[in-house]
Amino acid sequence: MLGQLPPYALATPTFRFRALTALSGRASLGGDRETVVACLQLGRLCAGILPPYEMSRELVVERTENTKQWLSSLAVPSGIRSTAFGIFGAINGLDRARCATAFLDLVKAASAQLDEASRLELNALLQELFGSPPTGQVRPSVTQFHPI
């Protein structure tokens, strides 16, 4: 059977932000690159509240605090910085719709630094955030791979 994996084989993992990561490597040093890297990190953080990860509130709060400190040290334009900081409250509240709205503002603010492939990846994340119903309960912390 061509195309089917044997029962003991592992599927090749995929990384959802390949274009954004490649863009961050090509972007010019300074504000452009740091803006792209901020979009990448915040996208990964937002993806962490979606299935299959659905990080616990404690883990989300911890990662959000670490990301805030990291973002404060970047040389991003002030409009990007304030928009990026607007995402943290929505993420901490595990509010996917609010997170999507705040992340959409960031994508719009950073549009000059993003290429088409990166925008497609971020738009796919936005569709998941806007379209996914919130879960009834928060999952406890588990020891598995998380996107952040």
C-alpha positions in Angstrom: 0.0 0.0 0.0 1.7 3.1 -1.2 1.4 6.2 0.9 0.4 4.4 4.1 2.8 4.2 7.0 3.4 0.9 8.8 1.8 0.8 12.3 5.2 1.3 14.0 6.4 4.2 11.9 6.2 7.8 13.0 4.8 10.6 10.8 7.1 13.4 9.9 6.3 16.4 12.2 5.6 19.7 10.5 6.2 23.1 11.8 3.3 25.5 11.1 5.4 28.7 10.7 8.1 27.6 8.2 7.6 30.7 6.0 7.7 33.1 8.9 10.8 31.5 10.2 12.5 31.7 6.8 11.5 35.3 6.5 13.0 36.1 9.9 16.3 34.8 8.7 16.1 36.9 5.5 14.9 40.1 7.1 17.3 42.9 7.6 18.7 43.3 11.0 17.0 45.6 13.4 13.3 46.5 13.6 12.2 44.6 10.5 13.7 41.3 11.7 12.6 41.8 15.3 9.0 42.6 14.2 8.9 39.3 12.2 10.4 37.4 15.1 7.8 39.0 17.5 5.0 37.9 15.1 6.5 34.4 15.1 6.7 34.1 18.9 3.3 35.5 19.5 1.8 33.2 16.8 3.4 30.3 18.5 2.0 31.4 21.9 -1.5 31.8 20.4 -1.3 28.4 18.7 -0.6 27.0 22.2 -4.1 27.6 23.3 -5.5 25.7 20.3 -5.9 21.9 19.9 -4.0 19.7 20.1 -1.9 21.6 22.7 -4.5 23.6 24.7 -1.9 24.6 27.3 -3.0 24.9 30.9 -3.7 28.4 32.3 -0.6 28.1 34.5 1.7 27.3 31.6 0.1 30.0 29.4 0.6 32.6 32.2 4.2 31.6 32.7 5.0 31.7 28.9 3.2 35.0 28.5 5.3 36.6 31.3 8.5 35.3 29.8 7.4 36.6 26.3 6.5 40.0 27.8 10.1 40.3 29.2 11.6 39.2 25.9 9.4 41.5 23.8 10.4 44.5 26.0 14.0 44.0 25.0 13.3 44.1 21.2 13.8 47.1 19.0 10.4 47.0 17.4 8.5 50.2 16.4 6.3 51.5 19.2 3.1 50.8 17.3 4.0 47.2 16.8 5.1 46.9 20.5 1.8 48.3 21.9 -0.2 46.1 19.5 1.8 43.0 20.5 1.3 43.7 24.2 -2.5 43.9 23.5 -2.4 40.1 22.8 -1.2 39.1 26.3 -4.5 39.7 28.2 -6.4 37.6 25.7 -3.9 34.8 25.8 -3.9 34.8 29.6 -7.7 34.6 29.6 -7.6 31.7 27.1 -10.0 33.8 25.1 -9.6 32.6 21.5 -11.9 35.2 19.9 -10.2 38.1 21.7 -6.8 36.6 21.0 -7.7 36.4 17.3 -8.9 40.1 17.2 -5.7 41.3 18.9 -3.5 39.1 16.7 -5.2 40.4 13.6 -4.3 43.9 14.7 -0.7 42.8 15.0 -0.7 41.2 11.5 -2.1 44.4 10.1 0.4 46.6 11.9 3.3 44.4 10.7 2.1 43.9 7.1 5.0 45.9 5.7 7.5 43.4 7.2 5.6 40.3 6.2 5.7 38.5 2.9 2.8 36.7 1.3 3.7 33.2 2.6 4.0 34.5 6.1 0.7 36.2 5.9 -0.9 33.0 4.7 0.5 31.1 7.8 -0.7 33.8 10.1 -4.1 34.0 8.5 -4.5 30.2 8.9 -3.8 30.7 12.6 -6.4 33.5 12.7 -9.0 31.3 11.1 -8.4 28.6 13.7 -8.6 31.2 16.5 -11.8 32.8 15.2 -13.4 29.4 14.2 -12.5 27.1 17.1 -15.1 26.9 19.9 -13.6 27.2 23.4 -13.3 24.0 25.3 -15.4 23.5 28.4 -12.5 22.9 30.7 -8.8 23.7 30.8 -6.5 20.7 30.5 -4.0 20.2 33.2 -0.3 20.5 32.4 1.0 17.5 30.6 4.5 16.6 29.7 4.3 16.7 25.9 5.7 19.0 23.2 4.2 22.5 23.2 4.7 24.9 20.3 6.5 27.5 22.4 
